[in-house]
Amino acid sequence: MFTAAEKLLGALLVVLGVVSIVIAFIPDGLLHLV
């Protein structure tokens, strides 16, 4: 069983990975709309 801290760390790593992929594939023009 994972502890709450390990679950939180794992979730954070997943979020950071997804965000980095999204930033890598979205054109700079779309980033200015956010």
Residue pairs with C-beta under 8 A, 6 or more apart in sequence:
2 10
23 31
